[in-house]
Amino acid sequence: MGGGRQRSRLEYPWIAVQLFMLLCLEQTARAQIRYSVPEEVKDGSVVGNIAKDLGLDVSTLAERGFRIVSGSKDALFQVNQNNGVLIVHRKIDREELCDGNSACLVNLKIAVENPLEIHYVSVEIVDVNDHAPRFSKKEQHLEIAENTLPGADFPLVAARDFDSGVNSLRLYKLSHSEHFELEVRDDGEENKIPLLKLQKSLDREHKSKHNLVLTAVDGGNPSRSGSINITVTVLDINDNRPVFSQNVYTASIKENTPANAFVLKVNASDADDGLNGEVMYSFDGNLKQNVYDTFEVDKITGEIRVKSKIDFENTEVYRADVTASDKGQPPMTTNCRVMIKVIDVNDNKPDIEVTSLSNVVSEGSKPGTVISLISVTDKDSGVNGKVICNLSENVPFELKPSFQDNMYSLVIKGQLDRELVPEYDITIVATDLGQPALSTSKTFNVQISDINDNAPEFPQNPLELYLAENNAPGASIFSVSAFDKDANDNAAITYHIIRSEGTQQDIVSFLNINSENGHIHALKSFDFESIKTFQFQVLAKDSGSPPLSSNVTVKVFIQDQNDNAPVILSPVSANGSAEGVEETPRNVNQGYLVTKVRAYDADIGYNGWLLFSLQEVSDHTLFSLDRYTGQIRTLRPFTETDEAKHKLVILVKDNGNVSLSASATVIVTLVEPKEAFAASDVRSAVINDKDSDVTLYLFIALGSVSCLFIVSMVVLIAMRCSKPTDYTSKYLQDTNYDGTLCHSIQYRSGDKRYMLVGPRMSIGSTIVPGSNGNTLVVPDRRSRASGEVRVCINLL
């Protein structure tokens, strides 16, 4: 209201409401303010001082862009940036703005910048009594049979008052009549429906017409009224009314149902005959206009069908009265209630509004930093109107709901990395919960500014190096490379080997690295038989301030090469040469075991797998050599014509790519059986004399082997825990194969021989990767003529 002029009587309640709300207003930058203003006030009328109520500095309003950011182009209100006052922009008609609503609110969103603040203002439009109750027609004609019993009621045309609250329709008055009285009913939508109720029986011969006046009065001060003339024509007898099968018919129909679609069917029956029993259907004349515009009823069948578009957002429930009338004279009618519920269809997409946006963000920004404010609306209701907002891309941002419904803040969710993603195209997708769901999206760009936040990275950790033994000293054996996602000095990397105290530092001391390119050089040659694996760490450090670094573990596996030739363990002569003499009785049978050649190779796998072959033999028909075990056996019995001495040269060769070999010579001397037995007795006597010494040696050997076994077990468990490598499948396909992939040592004491051999010479033993198993073989001729007692010990 303009200052200095006399205020009208209608303005004082409005001012009182404003003062009350101002006293209750919270002094906060994001509070919600509510004002009220009567309708029909003049343009420029003051609604309230928003800046004062919000505690804003009036002098900075224009600089901060104080404005209304919501509403249509034909805005009802404006704000003055000079003083922060909210004024009426154009004439307000409450009935046009909020038709049928008990409360009429206009919601405004007020924005100020630097910093950005959004405030919500609600303005209630207060109704004034500017409309009188009005009937849809000037007069109404009723035809009532003379035999109608008292108590019957007839619906009259209802008046409508566009005002609301106390100014709306309050009561009806009927002019005096001894036959009729007025009854008012509620239709369930806060509407009063007048009914003309017969109080006394009619007599057509006495009076055929009754003229009545129905007056509708509102509750305004002063009150307004409107009237309609009612003419009641008394008809002759038609004494049965149509009767509906039920009093209330209900149906549900989806919005956007096409025209002429079937909704429901009402059915009434009349006990009369002829024209008096024929029923016709029609909508009652006392319904809202949207019922007539949306539906139609077939007057013959009673089917109600869709007439025009159905929109849930406009009307959720249609209530209608259907009149069934017969063709008697006078016709008799009856009414039923029809309720049609509109089912919401998800036919409105959500709408996204971005109020503010910061499009440059430092990658060092903390999580929770607000980027922009998002508001979402959906015209649908229920589940179809519920909206879920999310980001379509996997970006380090998230939407957080605000205290206001469908308001979100776009904030930083995680750490930003410019080197990984220098910019983001953020797409906000708003999807409702309808079936099928409708969605809409809005995309905007955010640039990421750089800081030094990336340490050098190795593409793999740990790294594995398989290095062949006997490498050239000083040559490059490996190269490590790290990368840094930063740029310029932050990405310049230097390399260093981490040297610390430990069991493997003696080996690491023989390694050197080029700090610029990461090339690693070995200053010595490695021997697989001395060391099989070791590891070290390389540090990569950038040139940033402060510098960032990371390290990588390099695991080195020395690979065996065939650099060890087989060593003949048996036969061995006194001077150390691989030559031996074996005496064999002439009367032995075919398959007699003459002797066994034993050999050892320090290499492993195929490099240490030995095969035996006859390189030279005096008689090929007498002897055979097992290529895997080295056993020499007779092919046939000896004859008198066979020579007494036979020379066999056995070649032992490994299976390396470049095979290495050794040879042994066995001289087989044929003797008569008696001589063989005599030699055996002499040897037995010597054995008995030296049994005590051999037993001592045996216990010493067993004790040493047991200690070695325990130590080997501990080493194996440690190796297994560090890297479970399957050497068995790499170097040996069949663990039960009885070849000579073994290590063996021979001891002699007179004629008694002791042989410490590998696990492949022990039946039932298991070859463990990297193991050296030993078998102690003791010939015992005291208890039986031939045979061996085997004690098998697997050394890990």
Beta strands, then each sheet from edge to edge (+ up, - down):
strand 1: 32-38
strand 2: 46-49
strand 3: 67-68
strand 4: 77-79
strand 5: 85-88
strand 6: 105-112
strand 7: 117-126
strand 8: 134-135
strand 9: 139-145
strand 10: 153-155
strand 11: 159-160
strand 12: 169-174
strand 13: 180-186
strand 14: 192-198
strand 15: 209-218
strand 16: 225-235
strand 17: 243-244
strand 18: 248-254
strand 19: 262-265
strand 20: 268-269
strand 21: 279-283
strand 22: 295-297
strand 23: 303-306
strand 24: 317-326
strand 25: 333-343
strand 26: 351-357
strand 27: 360-362
strand 28: 370-377
strand 29: 387-391
strand 30: 397-401
strand 31: 407-412
strand 32: 423-432
strand 33: 439-449
strand 34: 463-468
strand 35: 476-479
strand 36: 494-498
strand 37: 511-513
strand 38: 519-522
strand 39: 533-541
strand 40: 549-559
strand 41: 567-570
strand 42: 579-585
strand 43: 593-596
strand 44: 598-600
strand 45: 611-617
strand 46: 623-625
strand 47: 631-634
strand 48: 645-653
strand 49: 661-671
strand 50: 745-749
strand 51: 752-757
strand 52: 774-779
strand 53: 788-793
sheet 1: 1+ 7+ 6- 3+
sheet 2: 2+ 5- 4+
sheet 3: 8+ 11-
sheet 4: 9+ 16+ 15- 12+
sheet 5: 10+ 14- 13+
sheet 6: 17+ 20-
sheet 7: 18+ 25+ 24- 21+
sheet 8: 19+ 23- 22+
sheet 9: 26+ 28- 31+ 30-
sheet 10: 27+ 33+ 32- 29+
sheet 11: 34+ 40+ 39- 36+
sheet 12: 35+ 38- 37+
sheet 13: 41+ 44-
sheet 14: 42+ 49+ 48- 45+
sheet 15: 43+ 47- 46+
sheet 16: 50+ 51- 52+ 53-
end
